[in-house]
Amino acid sequence: MRTLRYVLLAGLLGAALSAQAAPVTYKLDPGHTMVLFSWSHFGFSNPTADIGISDGTVVFDEQNPSKSSVDVTMPLSNLDTHVPALDKHLKEPDFFNAEQYPTITFKSTNVQPLGGKHFKITGDLTVHGVTKPVVLDATLNNVGKHPMTGQQAIGFNATGTLKRSDFGLGAYAPKVSDDIQLHITTEGAVPKAGAQ
């Protein structure tokens, strides 16, 4: 009887460990996501724009983070500098040409754990019809049950730098800086059963 009890307990423990080791898929929340990019304007100011996301997924493997992945879509229709005339200009053909290229996408190709809650995420960024590798320095803010929804949730921040000329967006460089600074914050949750 005692042996049977040990076998049952070992089986339950093994199942629990397997469940913990499985990758978890999170749907990112556009309402709690900001994708900010900033640049130098003739050395006088550093404007910032927010593009946000329309759709995004993070697969996080807590036991083996290198198997994790990120896939997001950012619509230029959401671009917001808080200056309507600038929003309009950035969407025109000399910059993003949003009519022809309405979205920006990022798909990770490698996640490298750096120790603790820090990761280096390499991925393909597609802007203006051009795809180039970009590296993000990411920090896992939290993972666990969300206190308001009760759903399993995740949140992280990330930073990076890219050259806009690499994507055919080099107008007015170098007076308007070619280097673009990225600052991202996001959170997501495991979708409830039956949710799309």
Secondary structure, DSSP 8 states (H G I E B T S, - for coil): -HHHHHHHHHHHHHHHHHHHHS-EEEEE-GGG-EEEEE--BTTTB--EEE---SEEEEEE-SS-GGG-EEEEEEEGGG-B-S-HHHHHHHTSTTTT-TTT--EEEEEEEEEEEEETTEEEEEEEEEETTEEEEEEEEEEEEEEEE-TTT-SEEEEEEEEEEEEGGGGT--TTTTTB-SEEEEEEEEEEE---TT--
